[in-house]
Amino acid sequence: MKLNTILTGVAASALMSTAAFADVTIGFSQVGSEGDWRPAFSKNMQDEAATYGVDLKFANAQGKQEEQLRAVRAFVAQGVDAIIIAPVVVTGWEDVLEEAKDAEIPVFLVDRDVDVEDKSLYVSRISADFNLEGKIAGAWLATESLGSCKIVEMQGTTGSAPAIERKGGFEAVIDQFPAMEIVATQSGDFTTEGGKKVMEAFIKSTNNLDGICAAFAHNDNMQLGAIQAMKEAGLKPGEDVLMVSVDYVPAIVDAMNAGEANASVELRSAVAEFIYPVITDYLDSPTDLPKWIVIPSDLHVAN
């Protein structure tokens, strides 16, 4: 089963472009390497750079915003042609974005968003719709549980766009059903270890998940950790409790095939084909772009 977002006309046009791009230098400040999805995304961006005539300067922030700010300022000092940021959190970006704008270096957001009053500080965000991902997960669960379900939730990194938006989308759906509610929620920081610790706490606080219908995780790695914790407690994930999460990494596919996970909303990691053409076309001929170019998301359900 698949539910697709609509790729905007600008993104579709960029994807179909066959123009040869002049070599450009782009600085990419990546969040870090947490989970399975993030390294796959980084590798795709690095592997595909040459295809689009891009000399990519890559900086891994290891989950620290101060490292990202330092990297962006270094890119500005180097005089790169453009800067890509996958922000750790949504706040605290005004000053460094002003510096890039003053240097006339266009900034593009990928994957995650920032919260700034002056939207002219960046050209466009190229990413999936995290709020929609939450809605897709919530809609699947509402259908599967017939609108009656007590849920435990593993949130992503506090203050990050995917954590905020996936939670918001999920709640927007389940709030329409009086018999659906989140009874416990905690951050697992998007990691397998974090998800395991959170689920262990949930198991303890709910008397071995008594009365719990489902576990919603903001990413697959936390769900994989939750599956470990449940199995160690003698529970059967995917049977005793419905398991829905986001990313669709290979390990969650294995868990779905084993009957230990039920559904995952795919966040594509191979997204260089969506990102580089937009940026290189813009550098070749600057024009107004939508502030958000949406990458499609799909729902995958265990057989």
Secondary structure, 3 states (H helix, E strand, C coil): CCCCCCCCHHHHHHHHCCCCCCCEEEEEEECCCCCCHHHHHHHHHHHHCHHHCEEEEEEECCCCHHHHHHHHHHHHHHCCCEEEECCCCCCCCHHHHHHHHHCCCCEEEECCCCCCCCHHHCCEEEEECHHHHHHHHHHHHHHHCCCEEEEEEEECCCCCHHHHHHHHHHHHHHCCCCEEEEEEEEECCCCHHHHHHHHHHHHHHCCCCCCCCEEEECCHHHHHHHHHHHHHCCCCECCCEEEEEEECCHHHHHHHHCCCCCEEEECCCCCHHHHHHHHHHHHHCCCCCCCEEEECCEEEECC
